[in-house]
Amino acid sequence: MPEIEIGGIKKVALDEDGYLLRYEDWDEDVARALAKREGLKGLTTDMLDMLRFMRSYYEKYRFFPIIRAVCKNVHKPKDCITESFIDPVISWKVAGLPNLGEEMDILEFGPPD
Amino acid sequence: MAKEMKPNEIIGSIDYNPPKTDWMSTPVQIKPGMFCWGAKAKSINTVGFPNARDWNPGEEDWKLPENWQGTVLEGIADRLKKYRSFRLFMDICVRCGACADKCHFYIGSGDPKNMPVLRAELMRSVYRRYFTTPGKMLGKLAGARDLDINVLKEWWYYFFQCTECRRCSVFCPYGIDTAEITIMGRELMNLLGLNIEWTMGPVAACYMKGNHLGLEPHTITSNIEFMLDDIETITGIKVNPSFNRKGAEILFVTPSGDLFADPGTYTCMGYLMLFHELGLDYTWSTYASEGGNFGFFTSNEMAKRLNSKIYAEAKRLGVKYIIGGECGHMWRVLNQYMDTWNGPADFLEVPKSPITGTVFENTKSTKMVHIVEFTADLIKNGKLKLDPSRNDHLKVTFHDSCNTARGMGFFEEPRFVAKAVCNNFYEMPEDTIREKTFCCGSGSGLNAGEDMDLRMRGGLPRANAVKFVRDKYGVNMLANICAIDRAALTTSMNYWVPGVGVTGVHELVANALVMKGEKPRTTDLRGEPLPNAGGESDV
C-alpha cells in the first residue's frame, strides 16, 4: 500500500488508486501532500475551502455534491473545481474522501441516467 | 482506449473490409475500451440474481456456473414459449442486409458483428442448432452452431455493444425488432451472472434506495434546495416545491440524473420554475425518485420490480395522475410495459391539464403524461408568457432520443416547444432525426467510463450530423429530452464537436418563461449573460 510522508515524520496510508484510507487522517498538510501526488502545483486558500466544503457535504449526505454547488458555497464561478483541480475526481481525492470504486465514474463521466 | 485515442485516430482505425475468415470461424476478441466491467457480487446479491461473484470480462475464466449451457438453452426455450415475438424474430430474417449499415456501432467500428443482422445471427445460429429440425440435422450447413464458451463470450461482447436503439428495425422490411433480440440476449446473460456493473450498480441502488444514484431523501431535497437557491438568484422568485405530500393532484417523476449533474440540473430547474409559475398542485417523491429503469437493460423481471414503485407511490399519496420528466428509456418502459406489468392503475384518473382542460387521451391506460406533451399543450393554448429572445445566444438543434422517437412516435411536441422558446432552431439532416435518429452511442446502460472507445465510436454518426449543422448554421446547443443524452452527449460533443453544449428542452423553456413578479433577468439558467441584458456580468 502506498503512503505519503508529511513533514518527514507522519506517514499516511493510501489505497492503490491514491485515495486516503482513513478519512480522519486528513488535515491541511495531508491535503497539500495529496495535491502534490496528484500533480497539482499547490493549494490556495480557495481550493482548501472547496475541499472543506466537499468533506462537510460528504459527512452529511454520503454522496458527491453537485459540483457547481461547491463553487457557489465558496463564492466562486461555477467551473471552479475543474479550473483548480482539472478533474473533479482529483478534488475528491485531495479532499481525502473515500474511493467509491466504479461509482467514481459518476463524478467523472456523469450519472447513469 | 478513446481516452488516449484522438478523434482522427478513431476515424483512421475504422475498416469496413470484413475479415478474410467466415464469421463463424472468426473468434471474438474482447478488446479493452470496448466493454464494461463485470457486475460485482455485491450488486447481483442485492437483487438476488444468480451466480453473484466478482469477475473480470478481460480474464479467461468468467467463473460460470456448472452446466451453464443447460441454463442458457432452458432460458431460450422458456422465452420462446413466453414471447411470440422472440420466436418470430428468430425465424423470419432473410438476411437481406437492409439493416447492415444502419447501426451506429457498425458505422463507428466497421466490425461486421455489429451489423444488426449478424449480431442477431450470433443467437439465431444457436437457436437453429437446438430448436429447429434442419439445424439439429445439418448443423453448420443450415447455419447452426454449438453453444460453446467462445460463442457465449461473443454473445456477451456484442449484446453489450448494442444500445437497443432500434434504428435498424426502421429499415427492416419484416419489422424485426433487433433490440428485442439484444434484450433476450441480456436476459440469458443475466441467468449466468454476466451482467455489467454500470447497470447492476444502479439497479441495486434503485432497488434499495429508490433511484439509480442511491440518493437518500435528505440528499434529494438538499440538491433541489440548491437549485431553488439558484432560481432565486436568477429570477428573484422563491420556489417552494413539496415532497411526499399526500393529497397532491399530481406526482412528478424524473430520472435521478436530473437531480445531480449538469446539464440535467438545469433541466430540473426548468421543471421547478414551470410548475411554480403554473401553481401546479404537485409533489416530488423521495421514494419513487427514479423515472429511469436500468432493470430494463438487465431483465424484464427486474424492470418490472423497479417500475412498481411508481404506481405504489401514486396510490399511497392519493394523487390523480403522474407527470414524467425528460428521459428516453424511461418512456419506452412507461409507454409500452408499465400498465401491463404493474397496472391497471384504475385508482388514477386520465391526466387532464388543470390549466388548459386538455385530457391526454393517449395516456388513458398508463395515467402518466410526458412533461413535453404537457408543456406543448400549454404553449398551444397560449397559457405561457414567453420571451424566446432570452435564448438568442443559442443556436439550437434537436436530437430525438431513440426511445421517445421510435418507441413513442414523439417527434413534433419537443420541436414545437423548442421552436416556441428559441428563435434560432435548425434541423440536422433528415436521415439522422425523427424515426431515423442516431443513438447518442451510450444508451441502454453503456455510458460507463471504461468503454469510452465503444461510446465514442457509437457516438460518431450523431456527432457527425451535429458537426454538419454547427459548421453550416453555427449551431452551439444540442437539445434533447433524455437524461442519458444529457450526460452522454456532453462527453461525445466535447470529443467530436467541441463548442456545442447540451441541454434539456425544459431548460430552454425556463430561460424563456416570463414569470409573474420576476426581476429583470441578466443571465440564463447557467449564469451566462443574456444577449440583450445590457452587458451586465455574471451573478
Interface residues (C-beta under 8 A of the other chain):
Chain A: K60 Y61 R62 F63 F64 I66 I67 R68 A69 K72 P77 K78 E102 E103 D105 I106 E108 F109 G110 P111 P112 D113
Chain B: W37 K40 E197 W198 T199 G201 P202 H212 L213 G214 L215 E216 H218 T219 S222 N223 F226 D229 D230 P255 S256 G257 F260 A261 D262 G264 T265 G292 F294 C327 H329 M330 G445 N447 A448 G449 E450 A483 I484 R486 A487 A488 T490 T491 R526 G527 D538
